[in-house]
Amino acid sequence: MEIFIPSYARTALNILRQGGFEGYIVGGCVRDSLLGKKPHDYDVCTDCPPEKMTELFKNFRTFATGLKHGTLTVIIEKNPVEITCYRSDGEYISHRKPAQVKFETSLEEDLKRRDFTVNALAYSPEEGLVDLFGGREDLKNGVLRCVGEAEKRFDEDALRILRGIRFSSCLGFRIEEKTSAAILKQRELLKSISAERIAEELKKLLCGKDVRRVLSDYRDVIAVAIPELIPCFGFKQNNPHHFLDVYGHICLSVENVRPDWVMRLTMLLHDIAKPDMHKVDDKGISHFKKHQFAGAEKAKEILRRLKIDNSSSGRIYDLIWEHDNRIPATRKSVRRFIAQHDFDFVMDYLEVRRADTYAQSDYKRQEKLAELDEIGRLAIDIKESQECIGLHDLAINGNDVTAMGYKGKDIGLALEFALNGVLEEKAANEKEELKIYIEKNLGQEKSRY
């Protein structure tokens, strides 16, 4: 069989071969090629020692930051290629990194240290596919299996636990029995992994096509990173709007939203405070009033712990805060909601609401969806009509208000008052009418406080 190799990666292989060394593309690029996917990047492994690599690629721009571990990054045709010397790993420190590495001359020694069989594949144009551990067969059967002894692989590098369920989610592969058992047994090792690493794997996992199954089957693994989810496991919702327990509802809602990590993390956390806010009425019906507000606050702490960037955290917080806000499907309400946030936020809010609704029972589902459609229609029409939703849209500005005699902070107060009047449909967005509205009403408004 033949695998396509782009010219820049082929150049790297040719230089190694011409220098008297072996060269193979390896790992994810081979796996993805066999799956019919276009690889994002191409990694190369070789028996060329690190000091010789720098000499062979002296005519290229290189980065030697990983050279002590045998990796040289070479820029060829503006593309980075990581070239790594065959190696075996010594004893691992803190279940993450080897204390030392040994450079090898055998491809087999390099491949047998890798995590999963589907990632322990190598290829060269001269020799074709090198598959020493049944990776191609596992790809064919949709199976994820550790190279060698599963528990040893995870003990060496605990991040492989999350990588395993991430691959299962993204590739849609089932995890082989012994590998799955080791993942569950050794999940607590994830506590030794940095928050940043956990977050990056979680983002990718959440965007996988099989995310619902993985979140459900490996909930105890997810809970090591987000223990706040544990009370949601099996928590029944005795309410006509629901047919799943809280966590089951969460998993389905994640699947229902587009595969964008901000949106999917929003859904993972959106109902996280429901067990805390649970109340039962005299008819035995469960209610979770104000769970969205408690959930947003709880999510803020989780996102901070996972070191999620401030912009994304703020977006997730606001979406969770608003996700149970049933804004009326009226032009005035929608216009004010857009003004409070922005148009793109409103579109995301509607998607969150739809994902939430489709993860509920069919009780009043069509009515709920019809209302969301109407809110979306109004929002789009408001945007296309370029209606006033912000200070920059007002027919008056700071100079106009100053000319009316306002000074200092009262200028901003007057403009805000005018905007509120437009949003509440108490005044038209016309310069003279807004001046009259301010002069007639602002003094009365200020005297109330």
Summary of the structure (lengths in Angstrom):
residues: 449
radius of gyration: 28.7
end to end distance: 79.6
largest distance: 88.4
contacts: 1423
relative contact order: 0.05
helix: 55%
strand: 11%
